[in-house]
């Protein structure tokens, strides 16, 4: 969760892209979503008045096949694992060539390393952080 003095780099366009992605996911899966306010994860997925899953949504400007592995912030993985104690928790990636998703329990980390942006942005506390990498082939296409 963000601290009050932390600069936010997420733009309105980023939020719109996340919303379009979760809308498409829920359209296909015949469910609805609610944005989680000030929460570790982006959305609660629900159906018929019952929460059925949590979801983190990431939009990437690359194709699914660009890299064999997908990086994920270790703190985000921990949030998904904690949430999975209550409801199934997924991470959903929108690539230029499709939407892919994975249940947190299916993530098999290949490695964990301290990495991130090559050039840190002024005011950012997360440009360099602990990341885990997993095989993209573990994800399912929507």
Backbone bond lengths (Angstrom), bond angles and torsions (degrees), N, CA, C in turn:
res aa  C-N    CA-C-N  psi(-1)  N-CA   C-N-CA  omega(-1)  CA-C   N-CA-C  phi
1 X - - - 1.442 - - 1.525 108.86 -
2 X 1.329 116.09 142.37 1.462 120.84 -177.80 1.518 111.55 -72.42
3 X 1.305 114.96 147.00 1.462 121.48 174.10 1.535 107.58 -87.20
4 X 1.319 117.20 157.78 1.465 121.59 -176.83 1.515 113.67 -60.98
5 X 1.316 118.50 -33.26 1.462 121.22 -176.67 1.525 112.98 -91.82
6 X 1.301 117.17 8.00 1.458 120.79 -176.76 1.526 110.61 -89.50
7 X 1.323 116.54 132.45 1.455 121.83 178.79 1.529 109.54 -72.23
8 X 1.320 117.02 139.47 1.459 122.82 -179.51 1.529 108.63 -105.61
9 X 1.327 116.55 127.97 1.463 121.33 -178.17 1.527 112.15 -103.54
10 X 1.324 117.23 -3.30 1.451 121.68 179.49 1.525 108.46 -71.07
11 X 1.337 116.29 125.90 1.461 120.82 -177.43 1.532 111.16 -96.19
12 X 1.306 116.01 168.91 1.460 121.13 175.53 1.535 109.57 -60.11
13 X 1.331 116.72 -38.11 1.468 120.64 177.72 1.525 110.89 -62.45
14 X 1.332 117.18 -40.24 1.467 121.21 177.11 1.529 110.27 -59.43
15 X 1.321 116.19 -45.44 1.466 120.97 -179.29 1.529 111.61 -65.05
16 X 1.328 116.56 -38.50 1.474 120.84 176.88 1.523 110.19 -63.87
17 X 1.332 116.95 -43.82 1.471 120.66 179.14 1.531 111.77 -63.65
18 X 1.326 117.24 -39.65 1.475 121.12 176.02 1.530 109.72 -62.35
19 X 1.338 115.87 -44.60 1.463 120.37 -178.57 1.530 111.01 -63.14
20 X 1.324 118.05 -42.96 1.465 121.34 178.34 1.530 110.47 -62.01
21 X 1.330 115.89 -36.98 1.463 120.23 -179.25 1.525 110.94 -68.43
22 X 1.315 117.87 -47.60 1.474 120.39 -179.67 1.526 110.35 -67.82
23 X 1.336 117.51 -33.51 1.469 120.27 176.38 1.521 110.72 -61.13
24 X 1.328 116.76 -45.32 1.465 120.93 179.62 1.532 110.25 -65.27
25 X 1.326 116.75 -43.21 1.463 121.24 178.80 1.535 109.76 -58.30
26 X 1.324 116.72 -48.13 1.460 120.72 -178.00 1.532 112.49 -70.13
27 X 1.322 116.75 -31.88 1.466 119.75 176.20 1.532 109.66 -62.00
28 X 1.312 116.88 -46.94 1.468 121.79 -179.31 1.529 110.78 -67.57
29 X 1.334 117.18 -41.43 1.475 122.12 -176.05 1.537 113.22 -87.47
30 X 1.342 116.36 1.37 1.465 122.87 177.68 1.537 112.53 54.55
31 X 1.320 114.10 57.57 1.461 121.42 178.76 1.520 108.20 -146.00
32 X 1.324 116.39 -176.60 1.454 122.08 179.49 1.523 108.66 -126.43
33 X 1.336 116.28 172.77 1.458 120.14 -178.92 1.524 110.12 -139.03
34 X 1.312 114.51 161.10 1.455 121.89 173.80 1.523 107.47 -139.86
35 X 1.319 117.52 130.31 1.464 122.00 176.15 1.523 108.23 -66.40
36 X 1.321 116.16 133.06 1.459 120.94 179.87 1.529 109.16 -87.15
37 X 1.307 118.14 120.54 1.473 120.30 179.69 1.526 110.96 -77.97
38 X 1.326 115.41 128.73 1.466 121.82 176.32 1.526 112.30 44.94
39 X 1.290 116.91 54.08 1.456 123.97 -177.23 1.519 108.26 -123.88
40 X 1.314 117.16 163.60 1.463 120.52 177.70 1.522 112.50 -66.99
41 X 1.330 116.89 -27.52 1.463 121.43 -177.16 1.524 110.38 -116.48
42 X 1.334 115.40 164.26 1.461 120.21 -173.02 1.527 114.87 -77.85
43 X 1.342 117.55 -45.42 1.462 119.90 -168.60 1.526 113.27 -138.86
44 X 1.338 114.05 151.25 1.454 122.69 165.61 1.522 105.18 -105.38
45 X 1.318 117.22 127.99 1.465 121.99 176.96 1.526 106.60 -98.13
46 X 1.336 116.33 133.58 1.457 119.59 -177.25 1.519 111.18 -139.26
47 X 1.339 113.78 161.99 1.460 120.75 179.51 1.524 107.78 -151.27
48 X 1.325 116.66 132.61 1.466 122.48 178.27 1.532 112.34 52.96
49 X 1.339 116.69 36.53 1.451 120.71 176.17 1.522 115.38 83.15
50 X 1.334 117.65 6.92 1.465 121.47 -179.54 1.524 110.55 -122.32
51 X 1.333 115.82 134.48 1.452 119.66 173.76 1.522 109.65 -66.79
52 X 1.333 116.84 133.48 1.469 119.45 -178.91 1.530 112.49 -120.79
53 X 1.337 118.23 -16.70 1.465 119.63 -179.58 1.525 110.11 -169.62
54 X 1.322 114.99 160.74 1.456 122.30 168.98 1.530 107.27 -108.96
55 X 1.339 116.14 152.30 1.460 119.66 179.16 1.522 111.39 -143.65
56 X 1.299 114.23 139.73 1.468 123.37 168.79 1.521 104.92 -108.40
57 X 1.325 117.67 133.36 1.466 121.73 -177.54 1.521 109.53 -117.87
58 X 1.325 115.75 132.44 1.463 122.40 177.13 1.526 108.40 -128.00
59 X 1.317 116.69 135.26 1.460 122.17 177.93 1.518 107.71 -112.82
60 X 1.316 116.34 126.00 1.468 122.24 -176.83 1.525 110.73 -117.90
61 X 1.318 116.28 144.46 1.464 122.25 178.00 1.527 110.45 -96.91
62 X 1.315 115.19 49.61 1.464 122.14 179.24 1.517 107.20 -150.38
63 X 1.318 115.71 161.80 1.460 119.30 177.96 1.528 109.78 -81.33
64 X 1.297 115.25 158.24 1.461 122.02 178.69 1.528 110.89 -55.91
65 X 1.320 116.97 -37.27 1.465 121.08 -175.82 1.535 113.80 -86.22
66 X 1.331 117.90 4.25 1.469 120.98 -178.60 1.524 113.02 -60.53
67 X 1.327 116.39 -37.50 1.462 122.12 -178.27 1.521 108.52 -137.73
68 X 1.319 118.15 149.70 1.469 119.83 178.61 1.526 113.08 -77.15
69 X 1.331 116.55 -21.30 1.460 119.67 -179.15 1.515 111.05 -119.88
70 X 1.316 114.41 159.73 1.460 121.61 176.86 1.519 108.05 -119.18
71 X 1.333 116.30 132.15 1.461 118.95 176.63 1.520 109.10 -92.38
72 X 1.324 114.54 150.46 1.445 122.55 -179.80 1.518 107.53 -147.78
73 X 1.310 116.77 132.81 1.470 120.66 178.39 1.521 109.12 -59.71
74 X 1.307 115.42 133.17 1.461 120.78 -178.22 1.528 111.25 -60.06
75 X 1.331 117.50 -36.83 1.472 118.68 178.21 1.526 111.25 -67.05
76 X 1.336 118.16 -30.95 1.461 121.58 177.02 1.526 109.92 -70.36
77 X 1.333 116.99 -41.29 1.464 121.09 175.87 1.529 110.05 -60.03
78 X 1.326 117.09 -43.37 1.462 120.41 179.00 1.526 111.25 -62.74
79 X 1.338 117.48 -39.24 1.468 120.85 176.64 1.522 111.68 -62.68
80 X 1.328 116.20 -41.60 1.461 120.63 177.56 1.526 110.90 -63.95
81 X 1.327 116.66 -42.79 1.464 120.55 -180.00 1.533 111.45 -64.77
82 X 1.325 117.40 -40.77 1.469 121.01 177.32 1.529 110.54 -63.94
83 X 1.317 117.08 -45.40 1.459 121.48 -179.83 1.522 111.76 -65.42
84 X 1.323 116.28 -30.69 1.460 121.45 -179.30 1.534 111.79 -65.76
85 X 1.317 116.93 -15.57 1.472 120.05 175.36 1.532 110.73 -69.23
86 X 1.324 117.47 -21.08 1.458 122.61 -177.77 1.525 112.74 -105.59
87 X 1.325 116.09 -45.01 1.463 122.36 179.49 1.526 108.08 -144.83
88 X 1.338 118.03 154.12 1.464 119.22 175.11 1.530 109.65 -53.84
89 X 1.326 115.84 138.42 1.462 120.49 -176.08 1.518 110.36 -125.17
90 X 1.337 115.04 132.22 1.459 122.10 -173.77 1.519 110.57 -125.34
91 X 1.325 114.35 153.42 1.454 119.46 166.09 1.520 105.98 -114.57
92 X 1.321 114.77 131.80 1.462 122.23 -176.40 1.515 107.62 -116.18
93 X 1.336 116.01 125.95 1.464 121.56 179.03 1.518 109.43 -112.94
94 X 1.324 116.51 130.12 1.463 122.29 171.94 1.515 106.37 -102.54
95 X 1.332 116.40 113.92 1.460 122.51 174.72 1.527 108.05 -102.18
96 X 1.303 117.98 173.85 1.469 120.86 -179.45 1.522 111.84 -65.33
97 X 1.324 117.43 -19.40 1.465 120.77 -176.68 1.532 113.36 -117.98
98 X 1.320 118.26 19.71 1.456 118.95 175.69 1.519 113.32 149.75
99 X 1.317 114.25 172.13 1.456 122.60 178.11 1.525 108.08 -108.38
100 X 1.323 115.73 129.81 1.461 122.51 -179.83 1.522 108.11 -127.19
101 X 1.323 116.11 152.75 1.462 119.46 -179.20 1.524 110.13 -145.64
102 X 1.333 114.86 162.02 1.458 120.93 178.46 1.523 108.50 -150.49
103 X 1.322 115.47 139.10 1.463 121.73 173.54 1.518 106.64 -75.65
104 X 1.320 116.72 138.71 1.470 120.97 -175.10 1.532 111.74 -56.22
105 X 1.324 118.15 -33.23 1.469 119.87 -178.35 1.530 112.01 -69.45
106 X 1.330 116.85 -16.38 1.464 120.75 -179.86 1.529 113.34 -91.86
107 X 1.323 117.10 -4.02 1.460 120.48 179.09 1.523 109.32 -75.82
108 X 1.304 115.17 119.14 1.463 121.64 175.46 1.521 106.59 -111.94
109 X 1.306 115.67 107.84 1.454 120.70 -176.41 1.522 111.29 -69.16
110 X 1.328 116.61 128.60 1.464 121.82 176.04 1.518 111.15 -83.10
111 X 1.326 115.81 -34.42 1.456 120.60 -178.56 1.526 109.44 -165.04
112 X 1.303 114.80 158.99 1.458 121.93 174.78 1.516 106.58 -127.89
113 X 1.338 116.19 127.80 1.463 118.73 178.63 1.525 110.69 -149.55
114 X 1.309 114.82 158.02 1.457 122.20 178.19 1.517 107.12 -84.59
115 X 1.326 116.85 115.71 1.458 120.24 -174.25 1.523 108.78 -158.95
116 X 1.315 115.75 -170.29 1.463 121.37 178.59 1.503 111.61 146.69
117 X 1.314 115.45 -148.04 1.457 121.80 -177.89 1.525 110.25 -60.20
118 X 1.321 115.55 141.37 1.466 119.96 176.33 1.523 111.10 -66.61
119 X 1.331 115.96 -38.78 1.456 121.19 178.76 1.520 107.79 -118.36
120 X 1.320 116.42 116.20 1.460 120.48 -178.60 1.528 110.32 -71.10
121 X 1.339 115.03 140.61 1.462 121.43 179.45 1.515 109.82 -88.00
122 X 1.331 115.74 141.30 1.460 121.03 -179.92 1.529 109.66 -60.01
123 X 1.310 116.03 128.68 1.459 121.77 178.40 1.519 114.65 89.99
124 X 1.334 118.11 -3.77 1.458 120.29 -178.88 1.518 111.44 -91.19
125 X 1.319 115.19 138.45 1.466 120.73 175.81 1.521 111.08 -106.44
126 X 1.342 116.96 -0.99 1.462 119.76 -175.51 1.529 113.72 -124.79
127 X 1.313 118.49 17.35 1.461 119.42 177.52 1.523 111.33 -72.67
128 X 1.302 116.14 -27.04 1.463 122.20 172.27 1.518 105.76 -124.82
129 X 1.329 116.71 124.67 1.453 121.03 -179.08 1.523 109.61 -158.20
130 X 1.318 115.77 173.38 1.459 120.72 177.61 1.520 108.44 -76.07
131 X 1.315 115.37 125.70 1.462 122.56 -178.79 1.516 110.08 -121.19
132 X 1.321 115.17 147.15 1.462 120.66 171.62 1.522 107.25 -112.13
133 X 1.302 116.41 151.26 1.463 122.78 -178.72 1.517 108.59 -123.38
134 X 1.334 116.09 134.41 1.465 119.61 177.37 1.528 109.48 -135.79
135 X 1.308 115.48 160.53 1.455 123.50 -176.59 1.531 109.83 -69.44
136 X 1.329 117.38 122.88 1.465 121.12 179.48 1.535 111.73 -63.35
137 X 1.310 117.60 -24.43 1.455 120.59 -179.28 1.534 111.70 -64.71
138 X 1.333 117.80 -14.54 1.467 121.41 177.45 1.528 112.00 -74.69
139 X 1.332 116.62 -17.45 1.462 120.78 -177.72 1.520 110.99 -80.12
140 X 1.337 114.80 154.09 1.464 121.37 177.14 1.518 108.67 -105.68
141 X 1.329 116.06 143.48 1.465 120.22 176.66 1.519 109.29 -84.96
142 X 1.320 115.85 136.63 1.461 121.64 179.27 1.522 109.80 -69.06
